[in-house]
């Protein structure tokens, strides 16, 4: 199968959804074929995606949780209500709660 990028606007929500789905599909394919691969996906710019895309990806990842861990940085107010639930958050960051706890002098 040959992939071709006729729309190279990688910042669009649709393109972000396509990239995420490809990453998940490749991880599942690699497992089926015995190809070593990472089982976590780090993602950014997911606030550009439509709510229905985020929800469908969340359902897929939940169904395949033995094979895929999905990590996305996204602003809380951009999350669809269905995904804005405490049990889905692993790490929460803010201006006061930073990941590396680096202080500016």
C-alpha positions as semicolon CSV with decimal commas, in nm:
position;residue;x (nm);y (nm);z (nm)
1;X;0,000;0,000;0,000
2;X;0,139;0,341;-0,093
3;X;0,073;0,644;0,128
4;X;0,073;0,987;-0,026
5;X;0,021;1,317;0,151
6;X;-0,194;1,533;-0,071
7;X;-0,278;1,761;0,220
8;X;0,042;1,846;0,407
9;X;-0,131;2,065;0,666
10;X;-0,028;1,857;0,969
11;X;-0,175;2,108;1,212
12;X;-0,535;2,042;1,110
13;X;-0,754;1,847;1,349
14;X;-0,844;1,595;1,079
15;X;-0,477;1,528;1,004
16;X;-0,400;1,491;1,376
17;X;-0,675;1,230;1,401
18;X;-0,541;1,042;1,098
19;X;-0,187;1,038;1,239
20;X;-0,311;0,909;1,575
21;X;-0,517;0,633;1,412
22;X;-0,218;0,529;1,200
23;X;0,005;0,513;1,511
24;X;-0,248;0,296;1,695
25;X;-0,297;0,071;1,392
26;X;0,078;0,028;1,348
27;X;0,122;-0,066;1,715
28;X;-0,150;-0,332;1,686
29;X;-0,004;-0,458;1,355
30;X;0,346;-0,477;1,504
31;X;0,214;-0,683;1,795
32;X;0,036;-0,923;1,557
33;X;0,354;-0,963;1,351
34;X;0,590;-0,991;1,649
35;X;0,768;-0,667;1,561
36;X;0,914;-0,494;1,869
37;X;0,763;-0,149;1,920
38;X;0,674;0,102;2,187
39;X;0,328;0,065;2,335
40;X;0,274;0,425;2,429
41;X;0,192;0,714;2,200
42;X;0,291;1,067;2,296
43;X;0,075;1,328;2,128
44;X;0,045;1,703;2,110
45;X;-0,202;1,943;1,944
46;X;-0,497;1,718;2,016
47;X;-0,709;2,020;2,108
48;X;-0,733;2,076;1,731
49;X;-0,926;1,752;1,688
50;X;-1,304;1,738;1,691
51;X;-1,465;1,603;2,007
52;X;-1,602;1,297;1,826
53;X;-1,250;1,207;1,705
54;X;-1,107;1,230;2,057
55;X;-1,390;1,022;2,203
56;X;-1,358;0,750;1,936
57;X;-0,981;0,732;1,986
58;X;-1,032;0,709;2,363
59;X;-1,277;0,419;2,316
60;X;-1,033;0,239;2,084
61;X;-0,742;0,285;2,325
62;X;-0,957;0,163;2,615
63;X;-1,054;-0,147;2,416
64;X;-0,687;-0,213;2,327
65;X;-0,541;-0,109;2,663
66;X;-0,318;-0,417;2,679
67;X;-0,143;-0,295;2,365
68;X;-0,163;0,086;2,360
69;X;-0,120;0,366;2,610
70;X;-0,222;0,706;2,472
71;X;-0,061;1,015;2,626
72;X;-0,187;1,353;2,507
73;X;-0,121;1,702;2,629
74;X;-0,444;1,895;2,600
75;X;-0,606;2,188;2,774
76;X;-0,880;2,075;3,009
77;X;-1,136;2,319;2,865
78;X;-1,078;2,164;2,520
79;X;-1,172;1,813;2,635
80;X;-1,514;1,677;2,546
81;X;-1,728;1,627;2,857
82;X;-1,712;1,248;2,818
83;X;-1,332;1,257;2,856
84;X;-1,314;1,524;3,126
85;X;-1,325;1,270;3,408
86;X;-1,079;1,234;3,695
87;X;-1,017;0,861;3,646
88;X;-0,881;0,930;3,296
89;X;-0,608;1,169;3,415
90;X;-0,268;1,037;3,514
91;X;-0,081;1,367;3,546
92;X;-0,230;1,713;3,570
93;X;-0,005;2,013;3,509
94;X;-0,064;2,386;3,554
95;X;0,132;2,707;3,594
96;X;0,174;2,618;3,962
97;X;0,219;2,239;3,916
98;X;0,498;2,189;3,662
99;X;0,636;1,857;3,545
100;X;1,004;1,918;3,619
101;X;0,959;2,157;3,914
102;X;1,221;2,397;3,771
103;X;1,219;2,735;3,942
104;X;1,328;3,053;3,767
105;X;1,563;3,268;3,974
